[in-house]
Amino acid sequence: MKNSLIVILAFYFFPFNSFSSDSLSLFKKRKITLGITSLALTSGSLIYLNQAWYQDYNTSKFHEFNDNEEWFQMDKCGHVYTTYQTGRLMMNAMEWAGYSKRKQLLIGGLSGFAYMGVIEIMDGYSDGWGFSWGDMGANAIGSGLAIGQKALWNEQRIQLKFSFYSSAYAKYRTDLLGKSFATQILKDYNGQIYWLSINPSTFMKKETKFPKWLSVSFGYGADGMLGARYNNILIEDETGRVTSFNRYRQGYFSLDVDLTRIKTKSKILKSVFSCMNMIKIPFPNLELSEGKMKFNYY
């Protein structure tokens, strides 16, 4: 999952979520700040990805690779999530800097698609991967979700969120699923869950008493994966007993908190809430997997 969560998180250290003045000179300074920040973070993240993902592989001629059947499409969910969050963030940042709504949509909304497109081209020249049209399709979906809601409602009523827990499988494939917790967040698809979080109050009348901060979430995950398409290694303990793992998809239903709907006059808190809203708030949930329904307390 070559999703640059670093870029997304880093942007939130800047208060891009509210206006304090309509001064043209102030907006000019904000545009300069945004431009420099965007260039620095984008360049830094690409350098990081080159070191983290590509340095162990040789370069080759540009080639394509069909990975649509891998990881139960969890990597595609990651692409959708990343381009959505990047587009949402950049549109907020461009609004803060005083850009017109049209530029927010065309430039900010498509920033994630452009950024991930560059990474996809890098994949095309790596022996370890290849250019994936499936990834590009997922990128388009994520950007489209952010742009469409901004254009239609001028807000994000349906948001994509992320949660992660340490799985039991990373220790068997540290080379593939990550050695440390930080790398496992990016590489271990067994521990990732992607959520579609819907805020019902935004579809109701303004005078509704339904809590504006309460959302319902539908999640997707997968489990038992030691390889991209199949589990191609044997797990044997000291006694010689071989353990096998079933690969299966998981569906979830849970409640969630839309932190952007919590009222506060603090600009800092607004930025913090906007940042934290990328992550699904831990909440009891129903899980449907392997034809069975179970209740999780986390």
Secondary structure, DSSP 4 states (H G I P E B T S, - for coil): ----HHHHHHHTTS--S--S---HHHHHHHHHHHHHHHHHHHHHHHHHHIIIIITTS-B-S--B---TTGGGGHHHHHHHHHHHHHHHHHHHHHHHTT--HHHIIIIITTHHHHHHHHHHHHHHTBTT--B-HHHHHHHHHHHHHHHHHHHHHSS-SEEEEEEE---SSGGG-HHHH-SSHHHHHHH-GGGEEEEEEE-GGGGS-TT--S-TTEEEEEEEEEE--SSSSS--S-EE-TT--EE----EEEEEEEEEE-GGGS--S-HHHHHHHHHHTTBPPP--EEEEETTEEEEE--
